[in-house]
Amino acid sequence: MKRRDFIKNTVASSAFLSLGGLSLSSFGQPEVKKITILHTNDVHSHIDPFPANDPKNPNMGGVARRAALVEKIRREEKNVLLLDAGDIFQGTPYFNYYGGELEFKLMSMLKYDLATMGNHDFDNGIDGFYAQLPHAKFDFVSANYDFKNTILNDIVKPYKILHRDGIKIGIFGLGVELQGLVDKKLYKETVYNNPVEIATDMARILKQNEKCDLVICLSHLGFKYQNDPEKICDVTLAKQTKDIDLIIGGHTHTFLDKPVVETNAEGKEVLINQVGCYGINLGRIDFYFDKKNNATANSGRSIIV
């Protein structure tokens, strides 16, 4: 009996010691996952940096510098998304000459994950946009532009779901009213639908039906309109909907140093960010998730390129 007890106690002690090798910090320590979202908007075909003697943006921007910055962050972080909120086209002779081919090729080299369409992305017409899509190794999403009677039907989807480290991320796109901004012959039979109504449906589908852990809206509605408070913008979108965690905006060329926090229809926080224009800044937002994939914290800032 004594021998049996000795063996049993020795085995128990050995098991405890082997577990002890994991250290006490291994027990009860929450598993934190981190998703890093990088984003641009309203780059407007600005491939080169501004010259050193530019009066407003001296020696700023440029795709090569943005690429170096993105690659540096990707080396430091495990789960990185790169997104764009529209108006990729129009603004420099590169677009006039190449028609968007160069912009799409460079964004593909930077490994963009997803983009939405801005009004200037129709500047070569819907057929011109379609002609350049073979150069884009990333997808476009737009939920409130109905393309069913156009060449983009079934090509530009309402939303896309991405997976990073077990986190399910649903992303949908919204565009500004094209009438009055774009010639009808350029956008043809594209139908504009109310973005608040569409966003309500998209957020419900992604959060409740698809069980996404994070819901992002790529918006080209504009941040806010001081002279037209009734116009739908990112701020009103955040306030009138629910289940959206982050709105990445464009169109108004609004420079935000860090995300703005608004309260949605359920009293929960929504982040809104926009990083101006011309590729001068790169937006960065980090979301932290617990072991149940609940977002527990976030941080964001604008990085000068």
C-alpha positions in Angstrom: 0.0 0.0 0.0 2.8 2.4 0.9 4.5 1.7 -2.4 1.3 2.3 -4.3 0.7 5.5 -2.5 4.2 6.7 -3.2 3.8 6.0 -6.9 0.4 7.7 -7.1 1.7 10.8 -5.2 4.8 11.0 -7.4 2.8 10.9 -10.6 0.4 13.6 -9.3 3.4 15.8 -8.3 5.0 15.3 -11.7 1.8 16.2 -13.5 1.5 19.4 -11.4 5.1 20.3 -12.1 4.7 19.8 -15.8 1.7 22.1 -15.8 3.6 24.5 -13.6 6.0 24.9 -16.5 3.3 26.8 -18.3 3.5 29.5 -15.6 0.6 30.9 -13.6 0.0 33.6 -16.2 -1.2 30.9 -18.6 -4.3 30.3 -16.5 -7.2 32.7 -16.6 -5.3 35.0 -19.0 -7.8 36.3 -21.6 -6.9 35.6 -25.2 -6.8 39.0 -27.0 -7.0 39.2 -30.8 -6.2 42.4 -32.7 -7.4 43.5 -36.1 -5.6 46.5 -37.7 -7.6 48.4 -40.3 -5.7 50.7 -42.6 -7.7 53.0 -45.0 -7.6 55.7 -47.6 -10.2 57.8 -49.4 -10.4 60.4 -52.2 -6.8 59.7 -53.5 -7.9 61.1 -56.9 -5.1 59.6 -59.0 -2.3 61.2 -56.9 0.5 58.8 -57.6 3.5 61.0 -56.9 4.1 63.0 -53.7 3.5 66.7 -53.7 6.6 68.7 -54.6 8.7 70.2 -51.9 7.6 73.7 -52.9 3.8 73.0 -52.8 2.1 75.7 -50.7 -0.3 73.3 -48.9 1.1 69.8 -48.8 4.9 70.1 -49.4 6.7 66.8 -49.9 3.6 64.8 -48.7 1.8 61.7 -50.1 2.8 59.4 -52.9 2.0 55.8 -53.5 5.5 54.5 -53.0 5.7 56.0 -49.5 2.2 54.7 -48.6 3.4 51.2 -49.7 6.4 51.4 -47.5 4.3 52.5 -44.5 1.7 49.7 -45.1 4.4 47.1 -45.4 6.0 48.3 -42.2 2.7 47.9 -40.4 2.1 44.5 -41.9 5.5 43.3 -40.5 4.5 44.5 -37.1 0.9 43.3 -37.0 -0.6 39.9 -37.8 -4.1 40.8 -39.0 -4.2 43.8 -41.3 -6.9 45.0 -43.7 -6.4 47.7 -46.3 -9.6 49.5 -47.5 -10.6 52.5 -49.6 -13.7 54.6 -49.5 -13.9 55.8 -53.1 -12.9 58.5 -55.6 -9.8 56.5 -56.7 -10.1 58.2 -60.1 -9.7 61.8 -61.5 -7.4 64.5 -60.4 -4.0 64.2 -62.2 -2.9 63.5 -65.8 -2.3 59.9 -64.9 -6.0 59.3 -65.0 -6.5 61.3 -68.1 -3.9 59.2 -69.9 -4.3 55.7 -68.5 -8.0 55.8 -67.6 -7.6 54.2 -64.1 -5.3 51.3 -65.1 -2.4 52.7 -63.2 -4.4 53.3 -60.0 -5.8 49.8 -60.0 -2.5 48.2 -60.7 -0.8 50.1 -57.9 -3.6 49.4 -55.4 -3.3 45.7 -56.3 0.4 45.8 -55.6 -0.3 47.3 -52.2 -2.8 44.4 -51.7 -5.9 46.4 -51.0 -8.6 44.0 -49.7 -11.7 46.0 -50.6 -13.0 49.4 -51.9 -16.2 51.2 -52.6 -17.1 53.5 -55.5 -17.1 57.3 -55.3 -18.8 59.6 -57.8 -15.6 60.3 -59.6 -15.1 56.6 -60.3 -17.8 57.1 -62.9 -15.9 59.8 -64.7 -14.9 57.5 -67.6 -18.4 56.1 -67.5 -19.6 52.8 -66.1 -18.1 51.1 -69.2 -14.7 52.8 -68.5 -14.7 51.6 -64.9 -15.6 48.1 -66.1 -12.8 48.1 -68.6 -10.2 48.7 -65.9 -11.5 46.0 -63.5 -9.1 43.3 -64.8 -6.3 45.4 -63.3 -7.9 45.3 -59.8 -6.9 42.3 -57.8 -9.4 43.4 -55.1 -13.2 43.6 -55.0 -15.6 46.6 -54.9 -18.7 46.7 -52.7 -21.7 49.0 -53.0 -25.1 48.3 -51.4 -27.2 51.3 -52.3 -26.2 51.5 -56.0 -28.5 49.1 -57.9 -26.5 47.9 -60.9 -28.9 45.3 -62.1 -29.5 46.9 -65.5 -25.8 47.7 -66.1 -22.6 46.0 -67.0 -21.6 45.9 -63.3 -24.5 43.7 -62.3 -23.2 40.8 -60.2 -19.7 42.2 -60.3 -20.0 44.9 -57.6 -21.5 43.1 -54.6 -23.4 44.8 -51.8 -21.1 43.4 -49.1 -18.2 41.0 -48.5 -17.2 39.0 -45.5 -13.5 38.6 -44.6 -11.9 36.3 -42.0 -8.9 37.2 -39.9 -7.6 35.1 -37.0 -11.1 33.6 -36.4 -12.7 37.1 -36.5 -15.5 37.5 -39.0 -15.6 40.9 -40.6 -18.6 42.1 -42.7 -18.0 45.1 -45.0 -20.6 46.9 -47.1 -20.4 50.0 -49.3 -22.5 53.1 -49.7 -22.3 55.8 -52.4 -23.5 59.4 -52.7 -26.4 60.5 -54.9 -25.1 60.6 -58.4 -27.8 62.8 -59.9 -26.4 66.4 -60.1 -22.9 65.2 -59.5 -22.4 62.9 -62.5 -23.8 63.0 -66.0 -26.6 60.5 -66.5 -24.9 59.1 -69.6 -21.9 58.1 -67.5 -23.7 56.1 -64.8 -26.5 55.0 -67.2 -29.2 52.8 -65.4 -27.5 52.8 -62.0 -30.2 53.4 -59.4 -29.5 55.2 -56.2 -31.3 53.9 -53.1 -31.6 55.6 -49.7 -28.4 54.8 -47.8 -29.9 54.8 -44.3 -32.5 52.2 -45.3 -30.0 50.1 -47.1 -27.4 50.4 -44.3 -30.1 49.2 -41.8 -30.7 46.1 -43.9 -27.0 45.5 -44.5 -26.0 45.8 -40.8 -28.8 43.5 -39.8 -27.8 40.9 -42.3 -24.1 41.0 -41.4 -24.5 41.2 -37.6 -27.5 39.1 -37.0 -27.8 36.7 -39.9 -24.2 36.2 -40.8 -23.0 36.6 -37.2 -20.1 39.0 -38.1 -18.0 40.0 -35.1 -17.2 43.4 -36.7 -19.4 45.4 -39.2 -17.7 48.1 -41.3 -19.3 50.5 -43.7 -17.2 52.0 -46.5 -19.1 55.2 -47.2 -18.7 57.8 -49.9 -21.6 59.9 -48.5 -19.5 62.7 -46.8 -18.7 63.2 -43.1 -21.1 66.2 -42.4 -22.7 69.1 -44.3 -22.8 72.3 -42.2 -24.9 74.2 -44.8 -27.3 71.3 -45.5 -28.0 69.4 -42.2 -30.8 67.4 -43.8 -28.4 65.8 -46.3 -27.5 62.2 -45.4 -23.9 61.9 -44.2 -21.8 59.6 -42.1 -22.9 61.3 -38.8 -26.6 60.9 -39.5 -26.0 57.4 -40.8 -24.3 56.5 -37.5 -27.1 58.0 -35.4 -30.0 56.5 -37.3 -28.8 52.9 -37.6 -27.5 50.1 -35.4 -25.1 47.2 -35.6 -22.4 49.2 -37.5 -19.1 49.3 -35.6 -17.1 51.5 -37.9 -17.8 53.9 -40.8 -14.8 54.7 -43.0 -15.8 57.8 -45.0 -14.9 59.8 -48.0 -16.3 62.5 -50.4 -16.0 65.6 -48.2 -12.2 65.5 -47.9 -12.5 65.8 -44.2 -9.2 65.5 -42.3 -9.8 63.8 -38.9 -6.8 63.3 -36.6 -8.6 60.4 -34.9 -12.0 58.7 -35.3 -15.1 60.6 -34.2 -17.4 58.6 -31.8 -21.2 58.9 -32.3 -24.1 57.1 -30.6 -26.3 54.9 -32.7 -30.0 54.2 -32.5 -29.5 51.8 -29.6 -27.2 54.1 -27.6 -24.0 52.2 -28.6 -20.8 53.7 -29.9 -20.0 54.0 -33.6 -16.6 55.1 -34.9 -16.3 57.4 -37.9 -13.1 58.1 -39.6 -11.9 59.9 -42.8 -8.4 60.9 -43.7 -8.8 63.9 -46.0 -7.7 63.4 -49.6 -4.9 62.8 -52.2 -3.2 60.1 -50.2 -1.7 62.6 -47.8 -2.7 60.5 -44.8 -3.3 56.9 -44.0 -5.9 56.0 -41.5 -5.3 53.3 -38.9 -7.8 51.8 -36.4 -7.1 48.8 -34.1 -9.8 46.7 -32.7 -9.2 44.3 -29.8 -11.3 41.2 -29.3 -11.7 38.9 -26.3 -11.8 35.1 -26.5 -15.5 35.1 -27.4 -14.7 37.5 -30.3 -16.4 40.4 -28.7 -14.8 43.8 -29.5 -13.6 45.1 -26.1 -11.5 48.1 -27.1 -10.2 50.2 -30.0 -7.8 52.9 -30.9 -7.3 55.0 -34.0 -5.3 57.8 -35.6 -4.3 59.4 -38.8 -0.7 58.8 -40.1 0.9 61.5 -42.3 2.5 59.9 -45.4 
